[in-house]
Amino acid sequence: MNESAFKALAALRANFSGNVAVIAAIAMPALIGGAGLAVDTAQWYLWKRELQHSVDQAAISAAWALSNTESRSTYKTRAQQEFDANENITKSFASKPDVNLANYAGGTSNSVIVAASASKRLPFSSFLTNSGVVILAKAQASFERGMDYHACLLATSSHGTGLEIGGNADVRAQCGLAALSCDDDAIDISGSALVKTDSIATCGTANVPAANQDVVSEHVTGLKDPYANLSPPTNPAKQTYTCQSVGTGKNKTTQATLSPGTYSGGITAKCTTVLQSGIYVIDGGVLDLTANYNVTGTNVMFVLKNGARIKFGGNGNNNKVVLSPMQASDFTSTPYADNAEDYAGMLVFEDRNNNPANPGHQFNGNSNSLIEGLMYLSSGEITVLGTANVASQCLQITANKIHIKGNAFLETLCPTDESSSVGSSLATVRLVA
């Protein structure tokens, strides 16, 4: 019997038709299984691709919602809406997206994670596993909110270092520093300078001490000169500066009482000086208030043109300079009533074509001085000198370039929301996983 079996096997081996049939019979399950697996794998890939795209778009949409304070509370709704909008093939068997805040790159709750799954039985895989396949997808998007920037020290130059603080200068301006230059070191705080502020923003980069680095925003493209579209007012009435004797006997002294108008060749304080409320146009020359005479001007505006320069402050502590800007109500009876709110608070307004010669504008204050308002020096540079000692409730300087050097002390107590609004940065969203 064994011999018969061997003969049968030998005959089968010698028969080529039989070999093919056996091989085909043996390979058929693998062939059918491979085809089934290929079909199932194609389905898995298609589902995975659609599900991943849906959670990606949901995460991005949720992150944009979170980047805006007004829409922050709707981020889960936005994620669900975007997920549903991108579902097609898996729509009937995909789970609802799971949407959660997460920390990213050292931040706190500055990203959103969206996860979802889809499960369905497929012909081949379900035959082997007796269950459906499960497809998982997850996406993470980070976001950074846009910021509104304010500054009480603003350099408007589009190139180079716009705001320079050096030496042993002490600057206290919680209301912010900014520079529109997009170059490196657009803001440069060096030497032993001490700066206290809540914000340092620039289109370029900022070279600042370690103590200030956490408030720096660089490469901010939305910064602007908030007064760029405002034209300076004028006052054509011709005026002159004259000191006159007042009082009698031991009380006799000299005083200049000035009226608003145009002063050709500038104004140099040569006696106690009182400026009446209004617009003073300095047509060339120097507005020099540095001599040891008291100068008082309430609700005034100085307009500089034809190369006019300013020298504010004193040569010591023997004089007092007290200046405050015009308010909106002061423009009511002037040709500038329609723009009263724009001009309000401006102490100095430089014509854009003024282009003062070197050394530009100088600010040399003393501890007796109280200077309020905005100095808008769009075409000139201002230097706060080493002997300056200026404390103010709300002093703002917007100039082409600002230099604060030596032992200068400059303090302004402007609330941030009352200082110049210099623009904002756009919110950013990135798909990070």
Buried (B, 14 or more C-beta within 10 A) or exposed (E): EEEEEEEEEEEEEEEEEEEEEEEEEEEEEEEEEEEBBEBBEEBBEEBBBBBBBBBBBBBBBBBBBBBBEEEEEBBBBBBBBBBBEBBEBBEEBBBEBBBBBBEBEEEEEBBBBBBBBBBBEBEBBBEEEEEBBEBBBBBBBBBBBBBEBBBBBBBBBBEBBBBBBBBBBBBBBBBBBBBBBBBBBBBBBBBEBBBEBEBBBBBBBBBBEEEBEEBBBBEBEBBBBBBEEBEBBBBEEEBEBEBEEBEEEEEEEBBBEBEBBBBBBBBBBBBBBEBEBBBBBBBBBBBBBBBEBBBBBBBBBBBBBBBBBBBBBBEEEEBBBBBBBBBBEBBEEBEBEEBBEBBBBBBBBBBEEBBBEEEBBBBBBBEBBBBBBBBBBBBBBBBBBBBBBBBBBBBBBBBBBBBBBBBBBBBBBBEBEEBBBBBBBEBEBEBBE
